[in-house]
Amino acid sequence: MWLGVPLVVPSGYIASGFIDPPTNSQASAISSCLAGFYCTGGGTILQCPQGYFSVSGASNCTQCTAGYYSDSLQTSCKACDEGSFCINGIKTNCTAGTYNNLINSAVNHCNLCDVGQYSSILGASICTNCSIGTYNPIQGSSVCAACPLGTF
C-alpha cells in the first residue's frame, strides 16, 4: 500500500497533494492563495476578517486605513460613504437623529441634528428641517412634534 507525504507549502500558497516517496515526484501543484484570504503555509487557508483585505498570494491581511472599510473576502478597501464613518476598516452608519455629510470620514462619530431639524433614517447625510406646524427643541432628534394649540 502506498502512503503519501504532505507537501511543504510556503506562506501565501495553498496545495493539496503529496510527494510519491518511491519516485520522489510531486503529485500536486502549489498555487497562490486566493484574494480575500491569506495562507500561512502548510496548507492553512484563512479568510480575511471584516476591516481587512488581501490580494492573491497573501500570507497575511492588511487593515484598511481610516476613512475606508471592507466587508469580508475583499481585495481592496472601499471609501466610506456619506451617512457613515469608518474606523479600523469597519463602517458604522449614522443613527437616527445624526448625520455625516463627508466621504471617507475617519472621525469616530456622526453629528447631531440641530434644533429645528431631524433625521429619522439610518445613514443620513443631511438633517431635514421640521415642517411648518412642527418643532424640535433639542439636538439629535429623530422626529418633530406638533406645535401646541395657538402656536406655529
One Martini backbone bead per residue (centre of mass of N, CA, C, O) as a GRO file, in nm:
protein
  152
    1MET     BB    1   0.096   0.036   0.023
    2TRP     BB    2   0.050   0.370  -0.045
    3LEU     BB    3   0.205   0.665   0.102
    4GLY     BB    4   0.175   0.991   0.162
    5VAL     BB    5   0.340   1.312   0.154
    6PRO     BB    6   0.335   1.612   0.253
    7LEU     BB    7   0.357   1.919   0.158
    8VAL     BB    8   0.553   2.203   0.143
    9VAL     BB    9   0.404   2.518   0.230
   10PRO     BB   10   0.421   2.831   0.169
   11SER     BB   11   0.355   3.132   0.223
   12GLY     BB   12   0.077   3.222   0.007
   13TYR     BB   13   0.000   2.914  -0.023
   14ILE     BB   14  -0.147   2.628  -0.190
   15ALA     BB   15  -0.228   2.271  -0.131
   16SER     BB   16  -0.291   1.946  -0.284
   17GLY     BB   17  -0.109   1.663  -0.171
   18PHE     BB   18   0.196   1.482  -0.273
   19ILE     BB   19   0.471   1.265  -0.222
   20ASP     BB   20   0.635   1.019  -0.399
   21PRO     BB   21   0.866   0.824  -0.253
   22PRO     BB   22   0.977   0.631  -0.476
   23THR     BB   23   1.007   0.896  -0.692
   24ASN     BB   24   0.993   1.192  -0.577
   25SER     BB   25   0.720   1.300  -0.685
   26GLN     BB   26   0.493   1.533  -0.773
   27ALA     BB   27   0.119   1.517  -0.708
   28SER     BB   28   0.112   1.843  -0.713
   29ALA     BB   29   0.004   2.177  -0.681
   30ILE     BB   30   0.108   2.509  -0.639
   31SER     BB   31  -0.077   2.795  -0.521
   32SER     BB   32  -0.211   3.081  -0.483
   33CYS     BB   33  -0.366   3.261  -0.281
   34LEU     BB   34  -0.659   3.392  -0.240
   35ALA     BB   35  -0.840   3.650  -0.258
   36GLY     BB   36  -0.943   3.729   0.081
   37PHE     BB   37  -0.700   3.560   0.170
   38TYR     BB   38  -0.479   3.359   0.381
   39CYS     BB   39  -0.151   3.195   0.389
   40THR     BB   40   0.061   3.021   0.631
   41GLY     BB   41   0.107   2.747   0.554
   42GLY     BB   42   0.049   2.408   0.521
   43GLY     BB   43  -0.257   2.475   0.397
   44THR     BB   44  -0.359   2.730   0.539
   45ILE     BB   45  -0.688   2.881   0.519
   46LEU     BB   46  -0.783   3.230   0.556
   47GLN     BB   47  -1.008   3.468   0.627
   48CYS     BB   48  -1.063   3.783   0.601
   49PRO     BB   49  -1.163   4.018   0.793
   50GLN     BB   50  -1.327   4.265   0.880
   51GLY     BB   51  -1.120   4.544   0.769
   52TYR     BB   52  -0.985   4.357   0.556
   53PHE     BB   53  -0.727   4.261   0.308
   54SER     BB   54  -0.641   4.080  -0.008
   55VAL     BB   55  -0.426   3.936  -0.220
   56SER     BB   56  -0.283   3.738  -0.415
   57GLY     BB   57  -0.052   3.558  -0.214
   58ALA     BB   58  -0.115   3.594   0.082
   59SER     BB   59   0.012   3.585   0.437
   60ASN     BB   60  -0.173   3.840   0.490
   61CYS     BB   61  -0.354   4.102   0.619
   62THR     BB   62  -0.493   4.429   0.552
   63GLN     BB   63  -0.566   4.718   0.693
   64CYS     BB   64  -0.768   4.963   0.684
   65THR     BB   65  -0.792   5.282   0.658
   66ALA     BB   66  -0.897   5.564   0.744
   67GLY     BB   67  -1.212   5.596   0.567
   68TYR     BB   68  -1.219   5.281   0.537
   69TYR     BB   69  -1.359   4.964   0.405
   70SER     BB   70  -1.452   4.610   0.471
   71ASP     BB   71  -1.552   4.325   0.380
   72SER     BB   72  -1.549   4.025   0.322
   73LEU     BB   73  -1.353   3.917   0.061
   74GLN     BB   74  -1.137   4.142  -0.005
   75THR     BB   75  -0.906   4.336  -0.233
   76SER     BB   76  -1.020   4.604  -0.103
   77CYS     BB   77  -1.099   4.926  -0.019
   78LYS     BB   78  -1.359   5.142   0.076
   79ALA     BB   79  -1.516   5.424   0.073
   80CYS     BB   80  -1.670   5.618   0.278
   81ASP     BB   81  -1.982   5.715   0.326
   82GLU     BB   82  -2.228   5.891   0.353
   83GLY     BB   83  -2.369   5.838   0.674
   84SER     BB   84  -2.074   5.768   0.782
   85PHE     BB   85  -1.808   5.577   0.947
   86CYS     BB   86  -1.442   5.485   0.950
   87ILE     BB   87  -1.296   5.238   1.165
   88ASN     BB   88  -1.082   4.986   1.131
   89GLY     BB   89  -1.259   4.901   0.861
   90ILE     BB   90  -1.536   4.998   0.987
   91LYS     BB   91  -1.873   5.044   0.922
   92THR     BB   92  -2.082   5.323   1.042
   93ASN     BB   93  -2.393   5.419   1.083
   94CYS     BB   94  -2.599   5.656   1.124
   95THR     BB   95  -2.823   5.757   1.340
   96ALA     BB   96  -3.090   5.867   1.447
   97GLY     BB   97  -3.028   6.223   1.469
   98THR     BB   98  -2.797   6.188   1.255
   99TYR     BB   99  -2.490   6.293   1.067
  100ASN     BB  100  -2.289   6.267   0.746
  101ASN     BB  101  -2.125   6.467   0.474
  102LEU     BB  102  -1.879   6.273   0.443
  103ILE     BB  103  -1.614   6.143   0.272
  104ASN     BB  104  -1.393   5.945   0.431
  105SER     BB  105  -1.467   5.919   0.728
  106ALA     BB  106  -1.258   5.926   1.043
  107VAL     BB  107  -1.447   5.989   1.235
  108ASN     BB  108  -1.609   5.867   1.552
  109HIS     BB  109  -1.873   6.026   1.434
  110CYS     BB  110  -2.176   6.186   1.441
  111ASN     BB  111  -2.393   6.439   1.390
  112LEU     BB  112  -2.610   6.644   1.528
  113CYS     BB  113  -2.901   6.758   1.502
  114ASP     BB  114  -3.052   7.041   1.501
  115VAL     BB  115  -3.246   7.261   1.599
  116GLY     BB  116  -3.529   7.206   1.386
  117GLN     BB  117  -3.427   6.911   1.333
  118TYR     BB  118  -3.407   6.588   1.147
  119SER     BB  119  -3.356   6.215   1.167
  120SER     BB  120  -3.510   5.891   1.071
  121ILE     BB  121  -3.246   5.760   0.956
  122LEU     BB  122  -3.012   5.556   0.845
  123GLY     BB  123  -2.747   5.717   0.697
  124ALA     BB  124  -2.736   6.021   0.713
  125SER     BB  125  -2.629   6.332   0.536
  126ILE     BB  126  -2.886   6.482   0.646
  127CYS     BB  127  -3.104   6.720   0.766
  128THR     BB  128  -3.438   6.805   0.847
  129ASN     BB  129  -3.667   7.029   0.849
  130CYS     BB  130  -3.915   7.131   1.007
  131SER     BB  131  -4.230   7.165   0.962
  132ILE     BB  132  -4.499   7.327   0.948
  133GLY     BB  133  -4.625   7.290   1.282
  134THR     BB  134  -4.336   7.213   1.383
  135TYR     BB  135  -4.094   7.087   1.635
  136ASN     BB  136  -3.745   7.116   1.786
  137PRO     BB  137  -3.565   7.162   2.101
  138ILE     BB  138  -3.344   6.939   2.017
  139GLN     BB  139  -3.075   6.761   1.976
  140GLY     BB  140  -3.092   6.458   1.803
  141SER     BB  141  -3.350   6.417   1.638
  142SER     BB  142  -3.613   6.194   1.479
  143VAL     BB  143  -3.837   6.419   1.546
  144CYS     BB  144  -4.134   6.607   1.522
  145ALA     BB  145  -4.352   6.822   1.680
  146ALA     BB  146  -4.637   6.948   1.751
  147CYS     BB  147  -4.773   7.230   1.793
  148PRO     BB  148  -4.924   7.403   2.001
  149LEU     BB  149  -5.193   7.550   2.058
  150GLY     BB  150  -5.155   7.876   1.918
  151THR     BB  151  -4.909   7.777   1.745
  152PHE     BB  152  -4.609   7.786   1.486
   0.00000   0.00000   0.00000
